Amino acid sequence: MSAPRFLFFQSFFPMRPSFVFSTAVLAVFAFSGTAVAQDDCGTAVPAVEGANALDNTLATTSGEAGCTSVNKDQWYSFTATSDANHIFDTCAATGDSKLAVFDGTCGTLVCLGSNDDSCGLLSSVTISMVTGQTVLVQAGAWSATGVVVGDLTITNLAPAPGDDCGSAVAAALGANPFDTTGNTTSGLSEPSCSTSTIHNDIFFTYTAGAALDHSFATCG
């Protein structure tokens, strides 16, 4: 709030045998609101891997939608530093959140993913990204008056060995443990094998020790 300014008005009223002096004081106050830096897509703030402060107490609803409607939203921009799946979540915050992740620019956004409730009433979205790719993240509340306070956390899920054909890992007879949580989708497809894309894939190489039929299975 800026300092008050005072305007003074003086008037004289003639009376017999003397004058009465009166002074009116008008106080004029100028108020200024507090703007939220990242209140809309065009003012998104840079985000980093790890925790990014989130507090939508004073935020407004931007109306930018395409994934899901997010109330009292705040905006972030994030650029990937490696080819990997990235998790965007508000699981460390309080409140009832919604989250959306976009590609593109403000006004022509393309929805990559959204979530309402993943960790309780809080949200989590996993997106496959490539080095140098920038996304816009919209974080806010489920309700029109909801307050979400805490962090937007960004986690880089570094892919395991075998994430693409060129880094296939050696397999042996018997069980070969694997976990594709952090793996990306290679996009490699072979119509003679399958007409559908295998997502978050992992590659193995195997050399037969004898001329026998072999079974390759993930049945457990």
N, C-alpha and C positions, 0 to 999 in steps of 0.2 A: 504494500500500500504506500503510495507516495505521501509526502508531508502535506498537511492541510494548508490551504491558502485562505486568508481572511480578507474580506472586503468590508470597508468601513463606510457607513453612510451617516452624514451629520446633517442635522436640521436645527434651525433656530425658530423658536416660536415667540413672537413679541408679546409681552405682557406688561401691564402697568403695576408697579413702577420699574420692574426689572425683566430680565430675559431668563427663560428656562432652556437649558442646553440638554439635548437628548442625543444619544448615540446608539445606533442599531448595528449589531455585529452579525454578519452572515458568514458562516463557516462553509466552505466548499471543499469537499473531500473527493479525491480522485482515486478510484480503485482499479487495480489491475489483476486479471486472473492469472492462474498458473497453468501454462500450456505443457502438455506431455510431448516430449521430443519426438516420439515414435508413434504418434496417434493415428497415422494413416500410412498407406503404402508408400507414398512419395517421400516420407520422412523416416523410413526404416533405418535403424541403427545397425552398424556392423556387429555381428556375433562371432564368437570364437568357440573352439572345442572346449568343453567343460561347462561351468556354470555362467549364466548370463542373467543379471537381475531382472525380475519381472514383478511389476506392481501396477495393476490396472485401476487402482482406486479412482484416479482422476481422468481416466481414459473415456473416450466417447466411442460409439459404434460407427465404424467407417462405412459400412454398407457394401464393402468389397466382398463379393462371394463368388462361388464357383465350385468350391469343395463342400463347404458347409457354412451355415451362418454362425459367426462368432461375435459375441456381444462384448462391448467395452474392450476392444482389441488393441494390442500393441504389435508393432511390426519390427522384424529383424531381417537382415540380409546375411547370408552365410556362403562362403566360398570354400569348396573342398580342396584339400591339399594332397589328396591321394584318391586312387580308384578304390572305393569301398562303400559298403552300406553304412549309412549314418542314422543314428537314432536321435530324434528330437522329442523331448518329453518334459512334462511339468510335474513329474511324480514327486519331486522334492518340495512342491509348493503346497499351499493350503487353499481350500475353496473347491469349486466345481468348474473345471476348465473345459475348453474346447481348443483344438489345434488344427491348423491347416498349413500345408507346404505347397508352394507354387514355383513353377518355372516361368520364364518370360519376364515382361515388364508391366508396370502398373497400367491398368486399362486393358491389357491383353494377356492376362495371367492364364496359365494352364495348370490345372490342379494335378498335383503329383500324389497327394494322399491327405487324409484327414482322420481325426479321431475325437471321440467324446470321452468315453469311459474306458480306460485301459488298466490303470493302476488305481482302483477304487473309483472315485469321481474325477480323477485326473487323467491326463491324456498322454499318448505316445504314438509316434509315427516313425516308421523305418523307410528310408529312401535310398535307392542305389544311386551313387553319384560318381562322376569321373573328375579327375584333376582339373581344377580351374572352373568347374561348373558353379554358378551362383544361383541360389534359391532364395525365395522370400518366404518368411515364416510369420504366420498370423496367430498370435496367442491371446486368449481372452477367456471370457466367462460363458457358461451355458445359458444363464438367465440374463435378462436385460439390466438387472441391478447387481449382478454377482461381482464379488471381489476375489481376485486371485493374486496371492502374494507369495513370492519365493524365487525360484529360478526356472528359466528355460535351460535345460541341460542338453548339450549336443555331444554325442559319443561316436567316435570313429571305430567301427568294427573292422579292424584290420583282417583282411582275408587270410584264410589258412593256406598252407602250401597246396598246390593243385587247383588253385582258383581258375586257371585257364589251361588250355591244352598244352601250351609250351612249358608249363611247370608241373606236369603230371608227376604224382608220387608213385614210387614202386610199391606194388602190392604183392602179397605172398599167399600161398594156399592157407585157407582158414579165415579167421576173422581179421578184418582190417578196420579198426575204429576210425570214424570220421565225424566231423561236426561242421555243418555248412552255415552256421549262424552268421558269420561275418563274410560269407562269400557273395560275390556278385554274379550276375547272369552273363555268361560269355557271349551268348548270341549265336554260338556255333550250332548248326543244325544239319542233319543229314536225312533227307526224305526217306531213304531206304531203311532207316532205323525208326524214325518217329516223325509224325506230322506236327507235333506240338513242341513248344519250347520247354526245355528243362531249366527251371529257375534256380538261382543260388547254387550253381553246379560245382562239382569237384571232379577232377580228372585223376585217374590211376593208370599206370602202365603195368602190364603183367606179362611175364615170359613163362610159357609152359615148360614143364620139366619132362613131359612125356606126351606121346601121341594119344591123348585120351579126350573124351568129351568133358567139358568144363561147364559148371553152372555159376553164374554171377547173380547174386541176389541181395536184397536189402530186407529180407523177411524177418530178420531179428536173430 
